[in-house]
Amino acid sequence: MHTPEREAHRLDEVDPGHRHLFHVPPADGGDHPEAAYLAGNSLGLQPRATRDELLADLDAWGRLGVEGHLEAERAWLPYHELLTAPAARLVGGLPAETVVMNSLTVNLHLLMVSFYRPAGARTRIVIEDGAFPSDSYAVRSQARFHGLDPDDTVIRLRPRAGEDVLRTEDVTDYLAAEGDRVALLLLGGVNYLTGELLDIPAITAAAGRSARWSAGTWPTRSATCRWPCTTGTSTSPRGAPTNT
Ligand SMILES: Cc1ncc(COP(=O)(O)O)c(C=O)c1O
C-alpha cells in the first residue's frame, strides 16, 4: 500500500506512537534527522529507560554485594518473574507456561534435545534456507549429536525460482511428499530477514499428518500453532511429550 508523505505525517500526528521512548540513531547526511530503524532481529533500539534501570541494579550490587540476590529493591533471585506477565502476553501463553531464560540458541538446543528423536528413515530436520545463521548451526549440531551427517539430515527449503520468500505451500508440499522422512520441522513464525509470516497453524496441521514434530521458533500470538500446544513452540502429533 502506498501512503503519500503528507498522509504519513498526518497519521503520525494522530498517533505519535512510542518512538519518543527510544534512542534512535541519527541519519547522518539524510533528509531526516533520525534513521528509519527497521531491524527486526539481533538488536532493537535502546529504550531511554534502560540506562536508569541498569544503573539501579548496579547501585544495588555496589551497596549490597551478594545480599542483592534477596535484598535489592528488585531482588535478583526472582528477577525472571518480573518478565513473566508481559512475556506471556507477548507469546499468547499462560503465565504458568512462560519463563524468560537463556539465549535463544540455548533454548533451541533444549527444545531439540527433547523433541528431535531421529529413528529409522525418519531423521530429517527441515528449516528455511533463510533461517537465522545460528539456527542453521544449531540444527547441524543436533544431527551430529545423533551421529548423523548434517549435509544429508538438514533440509533447507528454498523459495521458488524468481521468488524471494518461501510460500506456506512450499512447506506443506514438501511434507506431503517427504514427510515420512522428517523428524523435526523448525521454522521461524516470522522470518527475521524478510518479515514473512508463515501460516504456522496450516503447517502444523500438515506436519501432524506426516512429520513427527514441528516447532515455531518465534511463537508470537499470530504465529502460534493451536494444536495441541498453547505457546506455539511444539506439537506432538504422535503422543510424545510436549513442552506446554
Ligand atoms: C532471528 C534470530 N535467531 C537467533 C538469534 C540468536 O539468538 P541468541 O544469540 O540469543 O542465541 C537471533 C539473535 O539476534 C535472532 O535475531
PDBQT file of the ligand as one rigid body, heavy atoms in Angstrom, charges set to zero:
ROOT
HETATM    1  C1  LIG A 301      16.142 -14.446  14.460  1.00  0.00    +0.000 C 
HETATM    2  C2  LIG A 301      17.226 -14.766  15.443  1.00  0.00    +0.000 A 
HETATM    3  N1  LIG A 301      17.541 -16.073  15.665  1.00  0.00    +0.000 NA
HETATM    4  C3  LIG A 301      18.515 -16.397  16.533  1.00  0.00    +0.000 A 
HETATM    5  C4  LIG A 301      19.229 -15.437  17.188  1.00  0.00    +0.000 A 
HETATM    6  C5  LIG A 301      20.318 -15.860  18.134  1.00  0.00    +0.000 C 
HETATM    7  O1  LIG A 301      19.958 -15.543  19.408  1.00  0.00    +0.000 OA
HETATM    8  P1  LIG A 301      20.922 -15.851  20.661  1.00  0.00    +0.000 P 
HETATM    9  O2  LIG A 301      22.158 -15.038  20.450  1.00  0.00    +0.000 OA
HETATM   10  O3  LIG A 301      20.096 -15.396  21.836  1.00  0.00    +0.000 OA
HETATM   11  O4  LIG A 301      21.192 -17.303  20.703  1.00  0.00    +0.000 OA
HETATM   12  C6  LIG A 301      18.933 -14.093  16.971  1.00  0.00    +0.000 A 
HETATM   13  C7  LIG A 301      19.697 -13.050  17.656  1.00  0.00    +0.000 C 
HETATM   14  O5  LIG A 301      19.634 -11.920  17.341  1.00  0.00    +0.000 OA
HETATM   15  C8  LIG A 301      17.908 -13.744  16.083  1.00  0.00    +0.000 A 
HETATM   16  O6  LIG A 301      17.604 -12.470  15.835  1.00  0.00    +0.000 OA
ENDROOT
TORSDOF 0
